[in-house]
Amino acid sequence: MWLALQGIFLWWPLDFLRRIYWFLFSKSSPFSLESVRSKEPQQMDQKKRDKVLKKDFTKECIPHDLDAVIIGSGVGGLTAAACLAKVGKKVLVLEQHDTAGGCTHSFVEKGFEFDVGLHYVGQMHENGLTKVAIDQITEGQLEFVKLDQHINTMHIGQGDDCRTYTLLSGETEMEAHLKKQFPNDAQAVENFFKLMKLCSKQIPALASLKLIPRWLALFLLKSGIADRLLSVFKLSHTSASWWADQQTNNKDLQLMFNYLFHGTPPKDSSILMNSLLVHHYKRGAYYPKGGASEIPYHISNTIRKYGGEVLVRAPVSRILLDAEGTACGVVVKKGQEEVEVRSKVVISNCGLFNTFNRLLPREISMQPDIQARVNLLKPGKGCLLTFCGFDAIPEELGLSQATNWFYKDNDMDKMMDNFFSLSKEDAPENIPMMYFTLPSAKDTTAKKRHPGKTSMIMLTYVNSDWFDEWNVDSTTGDDYMAYKMRFANNMFDWACQHFPKLREKLVYQEVSTPLSTYTGAHLGAMYSAENLDRYDPVSMAKNRCDTPVKNLYISGQDVFSSGVAGELQGGLLCASTVLDRNIYAHLHLIKKSLKRAKANENAQLAKKLQWLQDIQLAKKLQERLAPLVAVEARNPLDAQRSR
């Protein structure tokens, strides 16, 4: 009996370890050191680029025997597709717009090139995990350029009462510069940076809730074990406003902690995510060389290299279900025709709300388990973007690479609540915050590709219901145009108060509202569903990539967090789920291999430098001894006296 018990207790941990090893390493990986190759020359021919980013959907272009069809070509969808393609899966990405990329696509009008969602990316330093992942899905072809250390300027207040602060990147410079601007709150600044470091170290544990078995994740959370092990689980659903209130009474500093407004006031935002957003740029902000569209361009090339396809002008009207309710493909509406695309797996990158409420049959979408999943998230606020073109280079306008943020007041909670409670008529003249960014200043190739021109994107947040009287088909009417221009004109006037040269050089302006968002985001919320409840650990464990509908998966911002980095993580998590393997483990192994190689390279370089220094020292010694040797050769007695 005792031997039997010993056998059981010995077998269980060994079997547990065996299962872990199987999950992490037993299957082939989409990643390898060998897949990253030397960078090819940048493709500047727009026609050749269009063949990659603007390939139209036709029946003939659909690959046979599809393993997965992906709805939406944002970074989350493209990442998942690239990972699946690299392990031999036949994939098809379908994009409703006329160009691939989602929030990372760009467009050119009147000679000006505009981004629609990418402003900059952080943590792209050498051998960082984000950089390693990007290199793998683009096979090393995407080049990011590090921006100036001054990455953000915050203007708080109006007129003579306006205070201006700046944010610098740098492992030590960011904190030191913030302390310099708030000398009486040095301890609060230190606490914030300690929080940033803690959150960055523990965030993988929060992500792991979506990969380990659901029952295990919920057991660890509801039993309190998770909270005892790591503080990240409490921090994830701690209000950003509450935390800042505990640190300082200085409202300007509180706003600096939470300046990255993403559609939800700080009182409804997670301090974990807010601190991670700032930490994201601590080691520098980066921008793709060649512009935002370089991202979808190179990922699409990877997908096609391994037999997949990316097609545009392919609006998916519904997800196909078989008799058992299993997802088995999609229907694409092409003109008056409906084209069925069959596949083993369906991955939706068009958002949780669009997927469940618009693409599934009503009798399915209204099922309790699906509605429970939908209710885990709340829609974010809609985005209103103003695209401005200037006949001048950024320096002539008094602008740099830094993004400029504007706030009418330092109490963001009160300010934004008041704004979102306004009527439709009062809203355009009472915009409480906005920011603008300049792709032309950040892209090192912009002056060559678009000489003498500067493009600028201004962004603010709006209630989507302010635009309810119009619909997608009526966005060309005079009343709609006049209404959206009221927002644009007030935003532009605000920017001109700080940069007056903008007004005289403006030659182009266009406005995008929640009705015309290029990504088709639900209610125009380009930055997903950001709210405190979303980051409750139990909600995080439940809101994973698989869904109540068998073989239907979710990717993108709604899986983990917003932004390009959030979409990337959503794509990696989705690929892990579909492939039933933890591809993060392979990424970490590659990261460690690269770090070891770099350490060996540095060691070899140090040896060479030491060798060179030894040679130089020997030469100097030889030069100093040469006169003595010459003297000794002439007269040994004089040489002895010289010594």
KALIN-V401043 format. One record per residue. N is the residue number from 1. RES is the residue in one small letter. SS is DSSP state (H for helix, E for strand, L for the rest). Layout:
BEGIN
[[N/RES/SS] [N/RES/SS]]
END
This chain:
BEGIN
[[1/m/L] [2/w/H] [3/l/H] [4/a/H] [5/l/H] [6/q/H] [7/g/H] [8/i/H] [9/f/H] [10/l/H] [11/w/H] [12/w/H] [13/p/H] [14/l/H] [15/d/H] [16/f/H] [17/l/H] [18/r/H] [19/r/H] [20/i/H] [21/y/H] [22/w/H] [23/f/H] [24/l/H] [25/f/H] [26/s/L] [27/k/L] [28/s/L] [29/s/L] [30/p/L] [31/f/L] [32/s/L] [33/l/H] [34/e/H] [35/s/H] [36/v/L] [37/r/L] [38/s/L] [39/k/L] [40/e/L] [41/p/L] [42/q/L] [43/q/L] [44/m/L] [45/d/L] [46/q/H] [47/k/H] [48/k/H] [49/r/H] [50/d/H] [51/k/H] [52/v/H] [53/l/H] [54/k/L] [55/k/L] [56/d/E] [57/f/L] [58/t/L] [59/k/H] [60/e/H] [61/c/H] [62/i/L] [63/p/L] [64/h/L] [65/d/L] [66/l/L] [67/d/L] [68/a/E] [69/v/E] [70/i/E] [71/i/E] [72/g/L] [73/s/L] [74/g/L] [75/v/H] [76/g/H] [77/g/H] [78/l/H] [79/t/H] [80/a/H] [81/a/H] [82/a/H] [83/c/H] [84/l/H] [85/a/H] [86/k/L] [87/v/L] [88/g/L] [89/k/L] [90/k/L] [91/v/E] [92/l/E] [93/v/E] [94/l/E] [95/e/L] [96/q/L] [97/h/L] [98/d/L] [99/t/L] [100/a/L] [101/g/L] [102/g/H] [103/c/H] [104/t/H] [105/h/L] [106/s/E] [107/f/E] [108/v/E] [109/e/E] [110/k/L] [111/g/L] [112/f/E] [113/e/E] [114/f/E] [115/d/E] [116/v/L] [117/g/L] [118/l/L] [119/h/L] [120/y/L] [121/v/E] [122/g/E] [123/q/L] [124/m/L] [125/h/L] [126/e/L] [127/n/L] [128/g/L] [129/l/H] [130/t/H] [131/k/H] [132/v/H] [133/a/H] [134/i/H] [135/d/H] [136/q/H] [137/i/H] [138/t/H] [139/e/L] [140/g/L] [141/q/L] [142/l/L] [143/e/L] [144/f/E] [145/v/E] [146/k/E] [147/l/L] [148/d/L] [149/q/L] [150/h/E] [151/i/E] [152/n/E] [153/t/E] [154/m/E] [155/h/E] [156/i/E] [157/g/L] [158/q/L] [159/g/H] [160/d/H] [161/d/H] [162/c/L] [163/r/E] [164/t/E] [165/y/E] [166/t/E] [167/l/E] [168/l/E] [169/s/L] [170/g/L] [171/e/L] [172/t/L] [173/e/H] [174/m/H] [175/e/H] [176/a/H] [177/h/H] [178/l/H] [179/k/H] [180/k/H] [181/q/H] [182/f/L] [183/p/H] [184/n/H] [185/d/H] [186/a/H] [187/q/H] [188/a/H] [189/v/H] [190/e/H] [191/n/H] [192/f/H] [193/f/H] [194/k/H] [195/l/H] [196/m/H] [197/k/H] [198/l/H] [199/c/H] [200/s/H] [201/k/H] [202/q/H] [203/i/H] [204/p/H] [205/a/H] [206/l/H] [207/a/H] [208/s/H] [209/l/L] [210/k/L] [211/l/L] [212/i/L] [213/p/L] [214/r/H] [215/w/H] [216/l/H] [217/a/H] [218/l/H] [219/f/H] [220/l/H] [221/l/H] [222/k/H] [223/s/L] [224/g/L] [225/i/H] [226/a/H] [227/d/H] [228/r/H] [229/l/H] [230/l/L] [231/s/L] [232/v/H] [233/f/H] [234/k/H] [235/l/H] [236/s/L] [237/h/L] [238/t/L] [239/s/E] [240/a/H] [241/s/H] [242/w/H] [243/w/H] [244/a/H] [245/d/H] [246/q/H] [247/q/H] [248/t/L] [249/n/L] [250/n/L] [251/k/H] [252/d/H] [253/l/H] [254/q/H] [255/l/H] [256/m/H] [257/f/H] [258/n/L] [259/y/L] [260/l/L] [261/f/L] [262/h/L] [263/g/L] [264/t/L] [265/p/L] [266/p/H] [267/k/H] [268/d/H] [269/s/L] [270/s/E] [271/i/H] [272/l/H] [273/m/H] [274/n/H] [275/s/H] [276/l/H] [277/l/H] [278/v/H] [279/h/H] [280/h/L] [281/y/L] [282/k/L] [283/r/L] [284/g/L] [285/a/E] [286/y/E] [287/y/E] [288/p/E] [289/k/L] [290/g/L] [291/g/L] [292/a/L] [293/s/H] [294/e/H] [295/i/H] [296/p/H] [297/y/H] [298/h/H] [299/i/H] [300/s/H] [301/n/H] [302/t/H] [303/i/H] [304/r/H] [305/k/H] [306/y/L] [307/g/L] [308/g/L] [309/e/E] [310/v/E] [311/l/E] [312/v/E] [313/r/L] [314/a/L] [315/p/L] [316/v/E] [317/s/E] [318/r/E] [319/i/E] [320/l/E] [321/l/E] [322/d/L] [323/a/L] [324/e/L] [325/g/L] [326/t/L] [327/a/E] [328/c/E] [329/g/E] [330/v/E] [331/v/E] [332/v/E] [333/k/E] [334/k/E] [335/g/L] [336/q/L] [337/e/E] [338/e/E] [339/v/E] [340/e/E] [341/v/E] [342/r/E] [343/s/L] [344/k/L] [345/v/E] [346/v/E] [347/i/E] [348/s/E] [349/n/L] [350/c/L] [351/g/L] [352/l/H] [353/f/H] [354/n/H] [355/t/H] [356/f/H] [357/n/H] [358/r/H] [359/l/L] [360/l/L] [361/p/L] [362/r/H] [363/e/H] [364/i/H] [365/s/H] [366/m/L] [367/q/L] [368/p/H] [369/d/H] [370/i/H] [371/q/H] [372/a/H] [373/r/H] [374/v/H] [375/n/L] [376/l/L] [377/l/L] [378/k/L] [379/p/L] [380/g/L] [381/k/L] [382/g/E] [383/c/E] [384/l/E] [385/l/E] [386/t/E] [387/f/E] [388/c/E] [389/g/E] [390/f/E] [391/d/L] [392/a/L] [393/i/L] [394/p/H] [395/e/H] [396/e/H] [397/l/H] [398/g/L] [399/l/L] [400/s/L] [401/q/L] [402/a/L] [403/t/E] [404/n/E] [405/w/E] [406/f/E] [407/y/E] [408/k/L] [409/d/L] [410/n/L] [411/d/L] [412/m/H] [413/d/H] [414/k/H] [415/m/H] [416/m/H] [417/d/H] [418/n/H] [419/f/H] [420/f/H] [421/s/L] [422/l/L] [423/s/L] [424/k/H] [425/e/H] [426/d/H] [427/a/H] [428/p/H] [429/e/H] [430/n/H] [431/i/L] [432/p/L] [433/m/E] [434/m/E] [435/y/E] [436/f/E] [437/t/E] [438/l/L] [439/p/H] [440/s/H] [441/a/H] [442/k/H] [443/d/L] [444/t/L] [445/t/L] [446/a/H] [447/k/H] [448/k/H] [449/r/H] [450/h/L] [451/p/L] [452/g/L] [453/k/L] [454/t/E] [455/s/E] [456/m/E] [457/i/E] [458/m/E] [459/l/E] [460/t/E] [461/y/E] [462/v/E] [463/n/L] [464/s/H] [465/d/H] [466/w/H] [467/f/H] [468/d/L] [469/e/L] [470/w/L] [471/n/L] [472/v/H] [473/d/H] [474/s/H] [475/t/L] [476/t/L] [477/g/L] [478/d/H] [479/d/H] [480/y/H] [481/m/H] [482/a/H] [483/y/H] [484/k/H] [485/m/H] [486/r/H] [487/f/H] [488/a/H] [489/n/H] [490/n/H] [491/m/H] [492/f/H] [493/d/H] [494/w/H] [495/a/H] [496/c/H] [497/q/H] [498/h/H] [499/f/L] [500/p/L] [501/k/H] [502/l/H] [503/r/H] [504/e/H] [505/k/H] [506/l/E] [507/v/E] [508/y/E] [509/q/E] [510/e/E] [511/v/E] [512/s/E] [513/t/L] [514/p/L] [515/l/L] [516/s/L] [517/t/L] [518/y/L] [519/t/L] [520/g/L] [521/a/L] [522/h/H] [523/l/H] [524/g/H] [525/a/L] [526/m/L] [527/y/L] [528/s/L] [529/a/L] [530/e/L] [531/n/L] [532/l/L] [533/d/H] [534/r/H] [535/y/H] [536/d/L] [537/p/H] [538/v/H] [539/s/H] [540/m/H] [541/a/H] [542/k/H] [543/n/L] [544/r/L] [545/c/L] [546/d/E] [547/t/L] [548/p/L] [549/v/L] [550/k/L] [551/n/L] [552/l/E] [553/y/E] [554/i/E] [555/s/L] [556/g/L] [557/q/L] [558/d/L] [559/v/L] [560/f/L] [561/s/L] [562/s/L] [563/g/H] [564/v/H] [565/a/H] [566/g/H] [567/e/H] [568/l/H] [569/q/H] [570/g/H] [571/g/H] [572/l/H] [573/l/H] [574/c/H] [575/a/H] [576/s/H] [577/t/H] [578/v/H] [579/l/H] [580/d/L] [581/r/L] [582/n/L] [583/i/H] [584/y/H] [585/a/H] [586/h/H] [587/l/H] [588/h/H] [589/l/H] [590/i/H] [591/k/H] [592/k/H] [593/s/H] [594/l/H] [595/k/H] [596/r/H] [597/a/H] [598/k/H] [599/a/H] [600/n/H] [601/e/H] [602/n/H] [603/a/H] [604/q/H] [605/l/H] [606/a/H] [607/k/H] [608/k/H] [609/l/H] [610/q/H] [611/w/H] [612/l/H] [613/q/H] [614/d/H] [615/i/H] [616/q/H] [617/l/H] [618/a/H] [619/k/H] [620/k/H] [621/l/H] [622/q/H] [623/e/H] [624/r/H] [625/l/H] [626/a/H] [627/p/H] [628/l/H] [629/v/H] [630/a/H] [631/v/H] [632/e/H] [633/a/H] [634/r/H] [635/n/L] [636/p/H] [637/l/H] [638/d/H] [639/a/H] [640/q/H] [641/r/H] [642/s/H] [643/r/L]]
END
